[in-house]
Amino acid sequence: MTSLHTTRGRRRRLAVAAAAAGLFATLLSAGPAVATPDPGDAPAVEKTVSEQAQAEARAAIRSGEIPGQDEIVHSENITHLANIPKDALKGTNSDLAFQGKYAFAGNYDGFRIFDISNPRAPRTVAQVLCPGSQNDVSVSGDLLFLSTDSSRSDDSCASTSQPATEKSSWEGIKVFDISDKRSPRYVAAVETACGSHTNTIVPERRNVYVYVSSYAPSAAYPDCQPPHDGISIVKVPRKAPQKAAVIDFPVLFPGSGPDGGGNPGAPTNPGVSKTTGCHDLTVLPSKDLAAGACMGDGILFDIKDPERPRVIDQVQDNVNFAFWHSATFNQKANKVVFTDELGGGGAPTCNAEVGPKRGANGIYDIVGKGDKRKLVFRSYYKIPRHQADTENCVAHNGSLIPVKGKDLMVQAWYQGGVSVWDFTDSSRPKEIGYFERGPISTGTLVGGGSWSAYYYNGYVYSNDMAKGFDVLRIDDKRTDAAKRVRLDELNVQTQPDYFDRD
């Protein structure tokens, strides 16, 4: 049975446990900042928390301050319509893409295709076994693009793990033909420097350009050498995807040092990731703009020529941002929401110990015109509900909810659940709805929760790392207008113009 809790301020004592204090002394120390990848790049390791933290979690559940273990709670304006557990693919669930009546769900073991014509009862159409973290997924027409960001023995779907120190190892982009949704066909592979942590497509009539984000080079990796201060651009001809190839590696952070001109990280900026590439890019083709979340930097750039992106502005937050993770434009393209993935998605950062400004969103206005546009910080947004110290929780993937005149967003927070929030006033963001499960465990820190939560054709779809595919509906006068907006395709990192489409 689903219980409904609607008024839970949950300002509680959970975050003062010694284990949490010790963890964040490590995360935010003045020592060298290490790029922390999304969970799943290596086998999950459960971490036992202190007895004090365990006792506090149990006490908070008894008092109703947090939901019980695996208990589902949500605001009155959210309805949980469906959950489809994992099936053949047992790995970590990751990102989502949409096309027509289909949802494409990434998983570290491959990807799964759902028929969502009936959102209350999604049906599995296909499950493709093709291991290789993190299997970020995008679709365009008859093509699906899958990111591989773990070193493999070869580019096949039967590959095995192999050290990145070996020259023969492979990482990059895989291309599938999805004209037959029941039987996707693997048609091409393109190796990219340092692999492909995420991919962002810029679709055109004849070609699809794939911007590949990757990071963390090492002199010991033959195919991932420093400085790694740019992105790979892969050009994929629609009629001949087997000819897909890297056409350029534009430098986004030019500089004279051995590591380019990005954030140097520690010791200059303690607790901040050194910029050695990008984690994620979001493009807004209708405005010829892109925003990059690049470890220690946020950037705004021009993509009028998709083969030659140009950086317009570069910003840093060396006080509260540890790892610039992703970006979302508002509809008018005068704001960008950047997320900070403090702790790499594997730590409990939604508590009083960490506070409301770290592991949060940073809201930036875009001011000025043309090449003089600047990113200007306005405020932070973080979910107002504290989580237990056994719950990984931090800002993660989300999308706009298309309502004219409003800036509304739905967003995943791992075990913090799904948050619906309003940033129409850049300086005063506020939550208007939520959905979450109670902790997976009250004794150990276990990775789980919503990886991606996106709004598509009237519903919210969430890919929970551990629990599977969820479908939510929001019924609220502030968001109801979005139900009239229909899309044929949605890759959230390729933002559509919701109100001025051909």
C-alpha positions in Angstrom: 0.0 0.0 0.0 1.2 3.5 -0.8 0.9 6.0 2.1 0.6 9.7 1.5 2.6 12.1 3.6 2.0 15.8 2.5 3.5 17.9 5.3 7.0 16.8 6.3 9.4 19.6 7.1 11.8 17.0 8.3 14.3 19.4 9.8 15.9 16.8 12.0 19.0 15.6 13.7 19.8 12.8 11.2 22.8 14.7 9.7 25.0 15.1 12.8 26.2 11.5 12.9 29.9 11.0 13.2 30.0 8.8 10.1 28.5 11.6 8.0 30.9 14.2 9.5 33.8 12.0 8.7 32.6 11.3 5.1 32.3 15.0 4.3 35.6 15.9 5.9 37.0 13.5 3.3 34.8 14.8 0.4 35.5 18.4 1.0 39.1 18.3 2.4 41.9 20.4 1.1 43.5 17.4 -0.4 43.6 16.7 -4.1 40.2 16.7 -5.7 39.4 13.5 -7.5 36.8 13.2 -10.3 34.0 11.2 -8.8 32.1 9.3 -11.5 28.5 8.4 -11.5 27.8 5.2 -9.4 28.0 2.0 -11.3 31.4 2.6 -13.0 32.7 0.0 -10.5 30.8 -2.6 -8.5 28.7 -0.9 -5.8 30.3 -1.2 -2.3 27.9 -1.0 0.6 29.2 1.1 3.5 28.1 0.5 7.0 27.3 3.7 8.8 27.8 4.4 12.5 25.5 2.9 15.1 24.4 6.4 16.0 23.4 7.1 12.4 21.5 3.8 12.2 19.7 4.6 15.4 18.8 8.1 14.2 17.4 6.7 10.9 15.2 4.2 12.8 14.0 6.9 15.2 13.2 9.2 12.3 11.1 6.5 10.6 9.2 5.8 13.8 8.4 9.5 14.2 7.4 9.9 10.6 10.2 12.3 9.8 11.3 10.1 6.9 9.4 7.3 5.1 9.9 3.7 6.2 12.3 1.4 4.4 11.1 1.3 0.7 7.9 3.1 1.7 6.5 5.3 -1.1 5.5 8.8 -0.2 4.5 11.8 -2.4 2.8 15.2 -2.4 -0.9 15.4 -3.0 -0.4 16.6 -6.6 1.6 13.5 -7.6 0.2 10.1 -8.5 2.3 7.0 -8.8 0.9 5.1 -11.8 3.3 2.3 -12.4 6.6 0.6 -11.5 8.3 -1.9 -13.8 11.1 -3.7 -12.0 14.4 -4.7 -13.6 14.3 -7.9 -15.7 17.0 -9.4 -17.8 19.4 -6.4 -17.3 20.5 -6.5 -13.7 22.9 -3.6 -13.7 22.4 0.0 -12.6 19.6 1.8 -14.4 20.7 5.1 -16.0 19.4 7.6 -18.5 16.2 7.9 -20.6 15.2 9.0 -24.1 11.8 9.0 -25.8 10.4 8.6 -29.3 6.7 8.4 -30.1 5.1 5.8 -27.9 8.5 4.4 -26.7 10.8 5.0 -23.9 14.5 3.9 -24.1 16.1 3.2 -20.7 19.8 2.9 -20.3 21.3 0.3 -18.0 24.9 -0.6 -17.3 24.3 -4.0 -18.9 22.6 -2.5 -22.0 19.3 -0.8 -22.7 15.6 -1.6 -22.5 12.7 -0.4 -24.7 9.3 0.2 -23.2 6.0 0.7 -25.0 4.4 3.6 -23.0 1.3 4.0 -25.1 -0.5 3.2 -21.8 1.5 4.9 -19.1 -0.3 3.0 -16.4 1.0 -0.3 -17.8 4.3 0.1 -19.8 5.3 -3.0 -21.7 8.8 -4.2 -22.4 9.4 -4.4 -26.2 13.1 -5.3 -26.2 16.1 -5.8 -23.8 19.5 -5.5 -25.4 22.5 -6.9 -23.5 25.5 -4.8 -24.2 27.6 -4.2 -21.1 29.6 -1.0 -20.6 29.0 1.7 -18.1 27.2 4.0 -18.1 25.2 3.4 -21.3 23.8 6.9 -21.6 21.3 6.7 -24.4 20.0 9.1 -27.1 17.8 8.5 -30.1 17.2 10.3 -33.5 15.1 8.8 -36.2 16.1 5.2 -36.7 19.3 5.6 -34.7 20.1 5.0 -31.1 23.4 6.1 -29.5 24.9 4.4 -26.5 27.8 5.7 -24.4 30.5 3.3 -23.1 32.6 4.7 -20.4 34.4 1.7 -19.0 37.4 0.1 -20.6 36.4 -3.0 -22.6 38.2 -5.8 -24.5 36.7 -4.7 -27.8 33.7 -2.8 -29.2 31.3 -5.8 -29.3 28.3 -6.4 -27.0 30.2 -9.6 -25.8 33.2 -7.6 -24.6 34.7 -8.0 -21.1 36.3 -5.6 -18.8 39.9 -4.8 -19.5 42.4 -2.2 -18.0 42.5 1.2 -19.6 46.3 0.9 -19.5 46.1 -1.6 -22.4 46.3 0.0 -25.8 43.8 -2.5 -27.3 41.1 -1.5 -24.8 38.0 0.2 -26.3 35.6 2.9 -25.1 33.3 5.2 -27.0 30.0 5.4 -28.9 27.9 2.5 -30.2 25.2 3.0 -32.8 22.1 0.9 -33.1 19.4 0.8 -35.8 16.1 0.9 -34.0 13.8 0.9 -37.0 12.5 -2.4 -35.6 11.9 -1.6 -32.0 11.6 -5.3 -31.2 14.9 -6.1 -32.7 17.5 -3.3 -32.5 20.5 -3.9 -34.7 24.1 -2.9 -33.8 25.5 -1.1 -36.8 28.6 1.0 -35.8 31.1 1.8 -33.1 33.4 4.8 -32.8 36.2 4.9 -30.2 36.6 8.3 -28.5 39.3 9.6 -26.3 38.6 8.7 -22.6 35.4 6.9 -23.7 32.0 8.4 -23.6 30.5 9.2 -20.2 27.6 10.9 -21.8 26.5 11.9 -25.3 24.5 14.8 -26.6 23.1 14.8 -30.1 22.7 17.8 -32.5 20.4 16.3 -35.2 20.3 17.6 -38.7 18.6 16.3 -41.9 21.5 14.3 -43.3 23.7 13.8 -40.3 23.6 13.5 -36.6 26.4 15.1 -34.7 27.2 13.5 -31.4 29.0 15.6 -28.8 30.8 13.1 -26.5 31.7 14.1 -22.9 34.4 12.3 -21.1 37.0 13.1 -18.5 39.7 11.9 -16.1 42.7 11.3 -18.3 46.0 9.7 -17.2 49.5 9.4 -18.6 49.1 5.7 -18.0 46.1 5.4 -20.4 47.2 5.2 -24.1 43.8 6.3 -25.4 43.1 8.9 -22.7 46.1 11.3 -22.4 46.2 14.6 -20.7 45.4 17.4 -21.3 41.9 16.3 -22.1 40.3 19.8 -22.3 37.6 19.3 -24.9 34.9 17.1 -26.4 34.9 14.6 -29.2 32.5 15.3 -32.1 31.2 12.3 -33.9 29.5 12.7 -37.3 27.0 10.0 -38.2 25.4 10.0 -41.7 21.8 8.9 -41.3 21.8 6.8 -44.5 25.2 5.3 -43.8 25.7 5.1 -40.0 28.5 2.6 -40.5 30.6 5.5 -41.7 30.3 7.3 -38.3 33.6 8.9 -37.3 35.3 11.4 -35.0 35.7 14.6 -37.0 37.2 16.9 -34.4 38.2 17.4 -30.8 37.5 21.1 -30.1 39.4 22.5 -27.1 37.0 24.2 -24.7 39.5 25.2 -22.1 42.6 26.6 -23.9 45.5 27.3 -21.7 49.3 27.2 -21.6 49.6 24.7 -18.8 49.8 20.9 -19.1 46.2 20.6 -18.2 44.7 23.4 -20.2 42.7 26.4 -19.0 40.0 24.8 -16.9 39.6 24.8 -13.1 42.9 23.7 -11.5 41.1 22.1 -8.6 43.2 21.5 -5.4 45.3 22.9 -3.9 44.2 26.2 -5.6 40.5 25.4 -5.1 40.2 22.8 -2.3 37.3 20.3 -2.6 36.7 21.2 -6.3 37.2 18.8 -9.2 40.0 19.7 -11.5 38.6 20.2 -15.0 39.9 17.5 -17.4 37.0 17.3 -19.7 33.2 17.6 -19.5 30.6 15.4 -17.7 27.6 16.5 -19.7 26.4 19.0 -22.4 23.0 20.3 -23.1 22.2 21.9 -26.5 19.3 24.2 -27.4 19.4 23.9 -31.3 16.6 26.5 -31.8 18.9 29.1 -30.2 22.2 27.8 -31.4 23.3 27.5 -27.8 24.9 24.8 -25.6 25.7 24.7 -21.9 28.5 22.5 -20.6 28.9 21.0 -17.1 32.6 20.4 -17.0 33.8 19.1 -13.6 35.1 22.4 -12.2 33.6 24.7 -14.7 30.3 25.7 -16.3 30.4 27.0 -19.8 28.0 28.6 -22.4 28.9 28.2 -26.0 27.6 28.9 -29.5 26.8 25.9 -31.8 25.6 27.7 -34.9 28.2 25.6 -36.7 27.8 22.2 -35.0 31.2 21.2 -36.2 32.9 24.2 -34.6 31.4 25.1 -31.2 32.6 28.4 -29.7 32.8 29.1 -25.9 31.1 32.4 -25.0 31.4 32.4 -21.2 33.0 30.3 -18.5 32.1 30.4 -14.8 33.3 28.7 -11.6 31.9 28.3 -8.1 34.8 27.4 -5.9 32.8 27.8 -2.6 29.8 25.4 -3.1 30.2 23.4 -6.3 32.4 20.3 -6.2 31.6 18.7 -9.6 29.6 20.4 -12.3 27.4 17.6 -13.6 24.6 18.7 -16.0 22.8 21.7 -17.4 19.3 22.7 -18.3 18.1 25.8 -20.2 14.8 27.5 -19.6 12.5 27.9 -22.6 13.5 31.5 -23.2 17.2 30.7 -23.1 17.9 33.4 -20.5 18.6 31.0 -17.7 20.7 27.8 -17.1 20.3 25.4 -14.2 23.6 23.7 -13.4 23.8 20.7 -11.0 26.5 19.9 -8.6 27.1 16.1 -8.1 28.9 16.3 -4.8 30.1 12.9 -3.8 29.6 11.5 -7.3 26.1 10.3 -6.6 27.2 7.8 -4.0 27.1 9.9 -0.8 24.4 11.2 1.6 24.5 14.9 0.9 20.8 15.8 1.5 21.2 16.5 5.2 21.9 19.4 7.6 25.6 18.5 7.7 26.0 19.4 4.1 23.4 22.1 4.0 21.3 23.7 1.2 24.0 25.1 -1.0 26.2 22.0 -1.7 25.1 19.1 -3.8 22.4 21.4 -5.2 21.4 23.3 -8.3 22.9 26.6 -9.2 20.6 28.9 -11.1 22.3 31.3 -13.5 20.7 34.1 -15.6 22.1 34.7 -19.1 22.6 38.4 -19.5 23.7 40.4 -22.6 23.6 39.5 -26.3 25.6 37.6 -28.8 29.2 36.8 -27.8 28.9 39.2 -24.9 26.4 37.0 -23.1 27.4 36.2 -19.5 26.3 33.6 -16.9 25.3 35.5 -13.7 24.6 33.5 -10.5 21.2 34.1 -8.8 20.6 31.3 -6.3 20.8 27.6 -5.2 18.0 25.1 -5.1 18.0 21.9 -3.1 15.2 19.6 -2.0 13.8 20.7 1.4 13.5 17.1 2.8 16.5 15.7 4.6 17.4 12.1 3.9 19.0 9.4 6.1 22.7 9.0 6.2 22.2 5.6 4.5 20.7 7.3 1.4 22.8 8.5 -1.5 21.2 11.8 -2.5 22.4 14.8 -4.6 21.1 16.9 -7.6 20.9 14.8 -10.8 19.1 14.6 -14.1 15.9 16.5 -14.9 13.9 18.3 -17.6 11.7 21.3 -18.1 7.9 21.0 -17.7 6.7 23.0 -20.7 4.4 25.8 -19.4 4.4 29.2 -21.2 5.6 32.0 -19.0 6.9 29.7 -16.3 10.2 28.0 -15.6 9.2 24.6 -14.1 11.4 21.5 -13.8 11.2 17.9 -12.7 14.4 16.4 -11.4 15.9 13.2 -10.0 17.8 13.2 -6.7 18.7 9.5 -6.4 17.3 8.4 -3.0 16.0 11.9 -2.5 13.4 10.9 -5.1 11.8 13.2 -7.7 11.3 16.9 -7.1 9.0 19.2 -9.1 10.1 22.8 -8.6 9.6 26.4 -9.9 12.5 28.7 -10.8 10.5 31.4 -12.6 12.0 33.8 -10.1 15.7 32.9 -10.4 16.4 34.2 -6.9 13.6 32.4 -5.2 13.1 28.8 -6.4 10.6 26.6 -4.7 9.4 23.0 -4.7 5.8 22.4 -5.8 5.7 18.5 -5.6 7.7 15.4 -4.8 7.9 11.6 -4.9 10.3 9.4 -3.0 10.9 6.1 -1.5 12.2 5.5 2.0 15.8 4.3 2.4 16.8 1.0 0.8 18.6 0.2 4.1 18.8 1.7 7.5 22.1 0.0 8.4 24.3 0.5 5.3 24.8 3.2 2.6 23.4 1.5 -0.5 23.3 3.1 -3.9 19.9 3.6 -5.5 17.1 6.0 -6.3 16.1 8.0 -9.3 18.9 8.5 -11.9 16.7 10.5 -14.4 13.3 12.0 -14.1 11.9 13.6 -17.2 8.5 15.1 -18.3 7.3 13.6 -21.6 3.8 14.0 -23.2 1.9 14.5 -20.0 3.7 12.2 -17.6 6.9 12.0 -15.6 9.2 9.0 -16.2 11.9 8.0 -13.7 14.6 5.4 -14.1 15.4 4.2 -10.6 18.8 2.7 -10.3 17.6 -0.2 -8.2 13.8 -0.3 -8.3 13.2 0.0 -12.0 11.1 2.2 -14.3 8.5 4.5 -12.6 5.6 6.5 -14.2 4.2 9.5 -12.3 1.5 12.0 -13.1 1.3 15.5 -11.7 -2.0 17.2 -11.5 -1.6 20.8 -10.5 -2.9 24.1 -12.0 0.6 25.3 -12.3 1.7 22.4 -14.6 -1.6 21.3 -16.2 -1.0 23.4 -19.4 2.0 21.2 -20.1 -0.3 18.2 -20.8 -1.2 19.9 -24.1 2.4 19.9 -25.4 3.1 16.8 -27.5 6.5 15.7 -28.8 7.5 13.1 -31.3 11.0 12.7 -29.8 12.8 13.8 -26.7 16.4 13.6 -25.7 16.6 15.9 -22.7 20.2 16.9 -23.4 18.9 18.1 -26.8 16.3 20.5 -25.6 13.4 21.2 -27.9 11.7 24.5 -28.5 8.4 23.4 -27.0 6.3 26.3 -28.4 7.8 27.2 -31.7 8.3 23.9 -33.6 8.0 23.3 -37.3 
